[in-house]
Amino acid sequence: MGMSAFSDEQIQRYSRQIILKEVGGKGQRKLLNAQVLVIGAGGLGSPAAVYLAAAGVGTVGIVDFDRVDMSNLHRQILHHTEDVGRLKVESAAETLLRYNPDVTVVRHQEPLTSHNAMSIISPYDVVVNGADNFPTRYLVNDACYLLGKPLVDGCILMFDAQATVFVPGKGCYRCLYPAPPPPGLVPSCAEAGVLGALPGLIGCLQAIETVKLILGIGEPLVSRMLLYDALAADFRQVKLRRDPACPLCGDSPTIRELIDYEEFCGVPIPAALAEH
């Protein structure tokens, strides 16, 4: 599609991106027509959503039912001091639209559950996972696989981080972690802490991988996991393989629909989920 399809403001806004031969006017139109769902408006979801909106991804969905807390602000750049106490989806939408009014922000102000995950995820082209708990991570993985959606996954804790991309047929989160760790074995960021800039780095990587998937350029982090040790300033990669015995994407799958993920992970059901 020619440059004439864009407004003068769009040509100016996206000019540095459009001049990349891998993007061009055709690629920018793909971005404007794309729909990306970001799970969580937190440490990973914040930078991912900001850069996706700035890049001109036309529709950005945000799933989050939490409110902004002062302890979020050192890493969750969608929110500001005056947003403390506000719903994260509202704060996030306001921030994204200030960056780029071209973008349509869809607010999903509800917990993601086995009952609503398929209907929420279904309209989107790519899912960016910024969830910070195991039930949601397994839920998003299973729903994306069953719906045939690429999943751009990230994880951070303290000074360590990882990122990968799961696409159907090339392995999934269950191939990597067939079962969740026992409750209490892996501390949360609230318990162990996290360096504020670390999720910024991984969230940006997730945004880049998402843009590559939309445009069909480069080599996405499929069948590879990028590991980062911030204290050592060390990046390394490990190869991932689809597990033929995986209960979801293996040769003889036993999981054909979403399950009870709180029970599967052996964690108490949060009050907000118990009400649904």
Secondary structure, DSSP 8 states (H G I E B T S, - for coil): --GGGS-HHHHHHTHHHHTSTTTHHHHHHHHHH-EEEEE-SSTTHHHHHHHHHHHT-SEEEEE---B--GGGTTT-TT--GGGTTSBHHHHHHHHHHHH-TT-EEEEE-S---TTTHHHHHTT-SEEEE---SHHHHHHHHHHHHHHT--EEEEEEEBTEEEEEEE-TTS--HHHH-SS---TTSS--HHHH-B-THHHHHHHHHHHHHHHHHHHT-S--SBTEEEEEETTTTEEEEEE----TT-TTTSSS----S---HHHHHT----HHHHT-
